[in-house]
């Protein structure tokens, strides 16, 4: 299990990306609100205290702060069943 804190400044975004085929992800919003979309699912806004799950290999199309004026933070927990360390692959790399 590996955990990352992801901090978004106001209007901050992450590029589209895939997660490793070996990684199941749980995301939890610590503060603010995060707009997220995994391929095949609708765009959703998650607020502080809410969480969601992503299956191994998920293509994350949207990951951004839902606010243009307030920062946001989330905790991303990767549950990995291999020794993989490269857990996120940005589109175009």
C-alpha positions in Angstrom: 0.0 0.0 0.0 1.3 3.4 -1.0 -0.4 6.7 -0.1 0.1 10.2 -1.7 -1.3 13.5 -0.7 -2.3 15.5 -3.8 -2.7 19.2 -3.4 -4.4 21.4 -6.0 -4.2 25.2 -6.0 -7.3 27.1 -7.0 -8.3 25.9 -10.5 -5.4 23.4 -10.4 -5.5 20.3 -12.6 -3.7 17.1 -13.4 -3.2 15.8 -16.9 -5.1 12.8 -18.1 -3.4 9.6 -17.0 -3.6 5.8 -16.5 -2.9 4.0 -13.3 -0.9 0.8 -13.2 -2.7 -2.5 -14.0 -1.5 -3.7 -10.6 -3.0 -0.8 -8.6 -6.4 -0.5 -7.0 -6.9 3.1 -5.9 -9.0 4.7 -3.2 -9.2 8.5 -3.1 -10.4 10.6 -0.2 -11.0 14.3 -0.3 -9.3 16.0 2.7 -10.3 19.5 2.0 -12.1 21.5 -0.7 -13.7 19.8 -3.7 -12.3 17.6 -6.5 -13.8 17.1 -9.9 -13.0 13.6 -11.2 -13.8 11.4 -14.2 -12.7 7.9 -15.0 -13.3 6.8 -18.6 -16.8 5.4 -19.0 -18.2 7.2 -16.0 -19.7 10.7 -15.6 -17.8 13.6 -14.2 -18.4 13.9 -10.5 -17.5 16.5 -7.8 -16.4 15.0 -4.5 -16.3 17.2 -1.4 -14.3 17.0 1.8 -15.0 13.7 3.6 -16.1 11.9 0.4 -14.2 9.1 -1.3 -14.3 6.9 -4.5 -12.5 3.9 -5.9 -10.7 3.3 -9.2 -10.1 -0.1 -10.7 -6.6 -1.2 -11.8 -5.6 0.3 -15.1 -8.3 3.0 -14.9 -8.0 5.9 -17.4 -8.4 9.0 -15.4 -9.7 11.7 -17.8 -10.4 14.5 -15.3 -8.7 15.3 -12.0 -8.9 18.9 -10.9 -9.9 21.3 -8.2 -13.6 22.1 -8.6 -13.0 25.7 -7.2 -11.3 28.6 -8.9 -10.8 30.4 -5.6 -10.1 27.7 -2.9 -7.3 25.1 -2.7 -8.2 21.3 -2.5 -6.4 18.2 -1.1 -7.0 14.5 -1.5 -5.3 11.4 -0.3 -4.8 8.7 -3.0 -4.1 5.2 -1.6 -2.7 2.6 -4.0 -3.1 -1.0 -3.1 -0.6 -2.9 -5.3 -0.1 -6.6 -5.5 3.3 -6.5 -7.3 6.6 -4.6 -6.7 5.5 -1.9 -9.2 6.7 1.5 -8.3 5.6 3.4 -11.5 1.9 3.7 -10.6 0.8 6.6 -12.8 1.4 7.1 -16.5 0.4 10.5 -18.0 -1.1 10.4 -21.4 1.4 11.2 -24.1 4.4 9.8 -22.2 
